[in-house]
Amino acid sequence: MAIPRPEFPNPQFERKDWLNLNGEWDFEFDFGVSLGQADILERENWSNKITVPFCPESELSGLGHKDFIPSVWYRRSFDIAASQLEGRVFIHVGAADYFTTVYINGEKAGSHKGGYTPFSFDITSLLHEGSNTVIINSVDNIQSPLQPLGKQSRLLYSHGCEYTRTTGIWQTVWLEFTPVNYIKNFRLTPDAQNGSVIISAELCGKGKFSAAASFEGRPEGCIEKTADSYVNAEIKLSETHLWQPGEGLLYDLELKFGDDTVKTYFGLRDIAIDGYKFLINGKSVFQRTVLDQGFYPDGIYTAPSEEALIRDIELSMAAGFNGARLHQKVFEPVFLYHCDRLGYLVWGEYPNWGLDYSNPAATDAMLPEWTEELERDYNHPSIIGWCPFNETWDFDGRKQRDELLATIYKMTKALDKTRPCIDTSGNYHVITDIWDIHDYDQNVESFRGKYDEFDRTGKLLDRVNERCDAQYEGGIFFISEYGGIRWSVNDDEKSAWGYGTGPKTEEEFFERYKGLTDTLLDNSRMFGFCYTQLTDVEQEQNGIYTYYREPKFDIEKYRAINSRKAKIEE
């Protein structure tokens, strides 16, 4: 069979020597979470087959099992040449939900906690020339109050704004071959004002490190240093090409350390906040964003192809949006690469729903994986802000919740000083760089009245401050969820879920859409909006497009409303 998702899974950290392990694997359901105590590692005959990287709930996996799956096992073999054992061999898993253990030839290689971030293990010592076997086990306790689950349903089936679950592997699994001394990780920090990029690299071993930048094939600058475990260097670029919304101008960068070569890229892009304005390279940019939840009818969390990822961005831009909130999910690196390439603005989120914020252990449950996300995605120019929490609703453990939000915010700023951080989108703010709220008021007049008052006085509604321990005292602000206008193409209003009462006609739909959106575009204190949402997701029927990515109405009508100049851009 053809290898599904054959592209290299991380364009920002690309080596030429790798082996894609996607495709058919042996598979076992483990409903009793007991096979690890049995003979599963030695068992010859397994019951099922699955297509990796698609989760067993999805149709593309070949299984389509929608009920709860507390544990799963995967197995496949691969060949290793003697020459490949002269260096190092790593196994990479792009993401697997939730607690995952990898075994190589019956020996444990390592474990990882978290359903959304990548992990890898050096398996060189566990391999031998010829055929080798990898077994992967994922345990997924969706009912645990200390397991972040995003929009995965805790009820048996999808309902409301919670959808079909994802268990186990849902991103590419691959082997990577490196020299003994190799580049472990690196950060690229652009300086658009001074036309340079700072490279901070972690290395295994010591030797000569070099970096060479180019733009459309033209050399732009290089450095060379002797390094031991770590290197920090700056390349002054001979030409300045700014990364901008709608124009993702990217520099290529080749890193070398001894015999190791890594290809990557970066964009020259600075972010600043000036009063009510969000500046990108010194220019006030109104963020016309849309909520993107990253679900697919046939793959659930996993897009069926790289082309499907690109198409989602193109569909959004065709409707006049210049970016998205990547909502309650950590999107895969290939998607972010195309955001970088196309100049598409995105907010990086974390799937915090499902956490019991009143439990002190919630910090330990979230912080390691959140820092892994920050590390993985730091270099993407398209990511223009972080949002670790969404709608942390009030409850008895408010003090513990606020401590959690403050801790995650402070850690985010410690690890990334180049981007703003919203502590929690919608409510409740504790310490934040940007104020935002969610407002699904479907009445254009009352919606406009609230925000026209804000435009005149700079004061928000009392209910905004009532939701927060911190108090809004002016400054940058936007509506990070609004609209969500329900429209079912099948006229199945009884089973469709959405916000408020849906319009009866297309004319009524666009009167509402334009009225709500014009209110935000015409507000001199508003730097952006985020419309809910890009596509329908299962029973939630409030997308611009259907779940199958078909337009509900003429997309040019959306584009005309969304793309005109905003007041704050004048």
N, C-alpha and C positions, 0 to 999 in steps of 0.2 A: 504494500500500500504506500501511497505517497505520504511523506512526512507532513503532518499538520503543523501549521505555524512554523515554517522552515527558516524564517529570517533570524539573523543574530538578535538575541533578546535584549541586548543593552548597547545601543549605538554609541553611548558616551564612554564606553570602556571596552573597546573591541580589539581582540587578538585574532590572528589568522588561524591559529591551531585550536580547533574546538570540534566537538561531536554532539550533534543534536540527538537527544534521547527520546524525543516525542514519538508518538505512534502507538502501536499495540503493546500493552503490558498484560501480564497475568494479574488477576484482581480477586480479592475476597472482601465481602462484607463481614464485619465483626460486630454483630449486634449486641453481644454480651461483653464486649471489650475484654475478651478472654483468650484470643488466639495467641497472644504473646506468651501465655503460660503453657500453650500446647506445643505442637511441633511445626509451627508455621514456617520457621526458618529452614527446616530440613524437608518440609513436605514437597513431594514431587508433583502431584497433580493438584491444580487449583481449579476452582469452580467456574470462574468467569474471565472474560477479557474486557479491557477498557481502553479507550483511545485517549492518551495523555496529549495535551494538558487540559482536557475538558473534565469537569467535575462529574461524579456519578449521577447527580440530579439532572444533568443536561442531556438533551437528545444527541448532541454531537459525541458524547462519550460512548454511545452505543447502549447505554443502560436506562437512563431516564427515570431513575428511582427517586420519587419525590418525598417519601416518608423520612422520618428522622434516621440519621445514620451516625451512631456514636463513634465508630472507628472503622477505618479502611486499611487494606494492605495492597501494595503494588509490588510486582516483580518483573524483571527483564534481565537479559544477558547482553554483554557487549564485549568486543574483542580489543585487546591491548597488545601493541607491538613492543618488542624489547627496547627499541629506540625511544619509545615514549616514556619508559621508566627511567631514563637517564636524567630527566628533569623532575618536575612535580606534576601531579595530576589532581585536579580539583573537581568535585561534583558540585554543581550549582542547582538550586531550586528557586525559581523566580518567586513563587509564593505557594504555600500549602496551608490550609485551614484545618486544625489550629496548632496542636502540639505534635510536632513531627520528629520522627527518629529515622535515621538512615543506617542501613547495614550493608556492608560490602563483604561478599564471600562469607557470610555468617557472623561477621564481627561488627560491632557497633562503631560507626564512624563519628556520630554526634547527634545532638538533638537541638531543636529550635522551638521557641514559644512565640506564637503570633501568626495570624492568618493572612497578613498583607505584605510583608516585607521579605526580601530575598535572604538566603543564607547559603553558605558553602562550607565544605570541609576538604582538607588535604587528605586524600585517600591513597597516596602513593605507596605507603608501607603495607596497605591491605591488598594490593593488586599483584597479579602475576601475569606473565606473558600468556597470551591466548584468551580463552573465554573466561569472563568474570560475571558475577551476579550481583545486582543491586536489589535490595528490598527496602521499601519505604512504608512506614506506618504513620497514619495521622489519626489522632484522637480529637474529636470535635464535640465538646459538651456545650451545646447551644443554650442550655438552660442555666448555665453558671452565671451568677451575677458579677463574676470577675473575668468574663470573656467578652471583649468588644466584638460586636457582630454587625454593626452598620445597619443596613436595611433588610437583613435576613429575618424571616419570620420565626418567632418562637411558638406560634400556633402551628397546627399540623399543616395547614395550607396557607398560601399567600392571601393576604387580606389588607384592605386599606392601603397604607403607604409602606407596608412591609411585604417582602417578596420571597420567591423561592430561594431556599438555602443553597450554600456551596460548601461541600465537604472535601477535604483533601487537596490534592494537587490541582491548581488552576492556572499556573503559568509554566513556561517552558522549563524542562529539566535538561541540563547539558553537562558535558565534560569539557574542561579547559586544560590545556597543556602549557606549562611555563618552564623556563629555565630554573635552576636551583635558586639563583638570585633573581628577584622579580619585583615589579611595581605592585604594591599591595593596594594602595588607594591614593587618590589625589583630589584636591580642591582647586577650582579655578575661580578666581575673584576678579571680574573685569573692572577697569577704571576708565569709564567712557570719557570723562573730562580730560584725562591726561593721555588717552590713547594707549593703554597698556593692559596687561593681564598678569596677575600674580598667581604663581603655581606653588602649591604646597603639597608635597608628595611623601607618602609613607613607603618605605622600601624594605625589602628583606635582603640583607647583605650590604656590602659596600662596594663602590666602584664608581664609574663615570656615568653621570646622568646628563641627558641633553633633552632639549625641547625646541621644536621648530614650528612656527606658525606660518600659515599661508592663507591667502584669500583668492578664490577662483583660480588656484594654481600658481599665483604669484607669491614668492617668498615675502614674509612680512616681519621677520625677526626671529632670532634664536638665542639660546643660552646654553652653556655647558659648564658643569660643575662636578667636582669630586664629592661624593656623598657617602654617608654611613647611616643607614636606617631612616634618615629624614633629609629633605631638602626644601628650601624656600627660595624662590627666584622670581624675578620680574622681567617680562619681555616688553620692550618698547616697540610698538607697532609702527611700521613705516607709513601705513595708510589708515585712516579712520573711517570705518563703515559702521554706522550705528544700527543696532537691532531695534526695530520699531514695530508697533502694532500693524499687522497686515503686511509687514516686510521683514521677514526673519533672516536678515543677513548674518551668516555664520562664518566664522573663521575655522579652518581645519587646524588641528594641532597633533603633532606626532611626538610621543614621549619615548625615550630610549633609556634603558638602564642595563648596562652590560649587553647580554644577548636578548633581552626582553624588549619588545616593541608594542606599544599600545597606541591605537588611533582614537582620537576624540575630537571635540569641537567646542566652541564657546561663542557667545554673542556679547558685543559691547553694549551694556545696558545698565544705567543707573536709575535708582528709585529714590524719590524724596517726597516729603509731605510739606505743603506750604499752605497753612491756614485750612481752607476747605478743599484745596486742590491736591490731587494725586499726580505727581510729576514723573514722567518717564523721559529720561535724558533732557530734563529741564522743561518739558512741554506738558501742559495740562491735558490729560487724556481722560475723557469720560468713558467709564467702563460699561459697555453695553453687553452684559454677560447673561448667560443662561445656565440654569441648573442642569447638570449632566450627571446621571447616576450610573452610567456605564453598565447597564444590563442589556442582554441580548436574548431574543426568543429561543435560539437553539443552543447557545453556549452559556447562558446565565451570566456569570462574572467574566467569561472569557469570550472575546470577539472571535468569530469564526476565521478571520484572516486579518492580515495587516491592512489590506484594502478597506476592510470594514471600519477599522480605526480611523483611517484617513477620511473616509466618507462622512463619519460623524462630525469631524471638524469642518469639512466642506459644507455639509448641510447647515450647520450653525452659521457659518459666514455668509452663506447664500441668503439667510433670513435677516442679515444685517447685524448680527452679533459679532463682537470682536474678542470674545473670550467666554470662559465658563467657570463656575464653581464646580470642582470635581467632587461630587457630594457623597459623603459617608462611605468612601472607598479610596484606597490607594491605587491609582491607575498605573498601568504597566509602563516601563521605560520607553517602549517603542511608540506608544501613544504620545508621550511627552516629547520625544524626538520630533514628531511631526508637528506638534504645537510650536516647538522651537523653530522649525524650518519654515512654517507658514506665518509666523508672527502672531500667534494666537495666545491671548492672555489667559492664564489660569491661576486659580487659588488652590493650593495644596491642602487637603483636609485629612482627617483621620476618622475611621468608623467608630466613634465613641459610643453610639447607642448600644445599650445592653449592659453597660457598666453601672454598678451600684456605687454612686459617688459618695454615699455616706459611709462606705467601708474604707477604713484606712489603707487596706491592701490594694485599693483601686490604683494608687500611684504606681505600685510595683507591677500591676497588671498592664498598665499603659505605657509608662515612661520608656522602658527599653525599646519597644517597637516604634514608638514615636521618634526616638533619637535615631533609629535605623532608617526611618523614612527621611528625616532631615539630612542624614549623611548620604543616602542614595541619590536624592534629588537636588542637592545644593547647587549643582552646576548648571541646571536648566534655566536659560534666560526667560523662558515663557512663564515660569512660576514667579508671580509678582507679590505673593503674600502667603502667609500660613494661617490656618484656621483649625486648631486641634480639636475643638468641641463645637457641636451644633445643638442648640436648644437644650441646655441643662436645666430641666424643669425643677421648680421648687419642691421641697419635701422636708421632712424632719431633720435630716442631716445637713442642713444648709452650711454650717460652719465648716464641716469636713469637705463639702463640695467646693466652697470658696478657696480653701487651702489647696485643694487639688488643682483648680484652675490657675491659681497664682503660681504654683510650683511649675506647672507645665509651661506657662507663659515665660517665666524667668529662665527656664532651661532652653526654651526656643530662642530667646534673645541672646543667651550666652553662646549658643552654637551657630547662630546666624544673625549678624548685626546688619546685614545688607537689605533685609526685607521687613516690612511691617508684619505684626502678628495681631490677629483678632482673637482674644482669649476664648470667647464662645459666641458663635453667630446666633443672632436673634435675642437671646437672653441666657444667662444673667451676667452682665459685665462686672468684673472684679478689678482687673488691671488690663488695659488694652491700648493698642496704638490707634485703633479705628473704632468708632461707634457705628453700630448697625442695628437694625431691627427687621423683623419679618412682619409683613402686613398684608393679609389676604382679604381685606375689605374689597368687596365686589361692586360697591356703589361708587361711581366716579365722583359724584359731588362731595360725598363725605370724605373720600380719599383725598381729593384736591384741597378741601378745606383745611385738613390737618397740616398738609405740607406747604400750602401757601402761607399759613400762619408761621410755620418754621422759617420760611424764606424771608418773611417780613421782620421777624423778631429775633431769630437765632435760638429760640427756645423750643424744646421738644415737648410733646405731650407729657403730662404728669405720669401717665402710666409707664412711660419709658424709664423714668428715673425710679419709679416704684419697683420695677423689675430688677434693679441693680443695687449692689452695695456701693459701688462708685457712683458718682453723680455727673451727668453730662453738663459740662460748663463751656460748651462751644468747641469748634474745630471739626475736623474731617468726619464726614458722615455719609452713609448711603443705605438704601433699602436692599438688603441682601436676599430677600425672597418676597415676591409679590405676584399677583395674577393668579396663576394656577387655574385658568378658566376651563371649566369642564366642557368637553365636546367629544362625544363618542361617534365615530364614523358608522357604527353599526346601529345607532339609535337605541342602544341598550342602556338606558339611563338607570335602570334598577340595579344592575350589577356593576356599573361604572362608578368609580370613586373619584371625587375631586373636591374643590373648595367652593362652598356656597351653592347658589342655584345657577345652573348653566343657562346660557342664552338660548333663545328659541330659533333664531335665524342667523345666517352668516353676517347679515348687516348689523344685527345686535351684537354679535361677537366682536366685530372690528370696532364698533363704537366704544365698547368697553375697553378693548385692548388699547386703542389709541388714546382714550381719555386717561387711563391709568398711566400709560407710558409718557404721554406728553407732560403730565404733572411732574414727573421726575426729570425729564429732559429740560424743562423750563425753570427748574429751581436753581438759583445761583449758589446755593449752599450744598448741593448734591453732586458728588463726584462719580456716581454710577448707580446702576441697578442690576438686579439679577432676577430674570423672569423664570417662573416655574411652569414648564420645564421643556427640555429639548424634545424628548420623545415620551409617549406613553410608556408605562412599565406595567405589564400585566393588567390588573384591574384599575390601576390609576390612569384615568383618561383625561389628562390635562396637558398633553404634549403639543408642541408645534407640529410634530410628525407622529404618526402611529408607531406602535412598538416595532413594526416591520419597516420603518424608515420611509413611509410614504407620506407626502404632504397632505394635510387635511384641507387646506385652502391654497390659493395662489400665494406662493412664497414672496413674490414681489411686493405684495401688500404689506407683509411684515417688514420687509427690507426698507420700504419707503418710510414707515413709521420709526423704525429703530435707528436708521443711519443718519438722520439729519443732525446738524450741529447742536450740541447742548449749550445751555447758557454759560456753564462754567468753563467752556472751551473758548469763549469769545475773548 
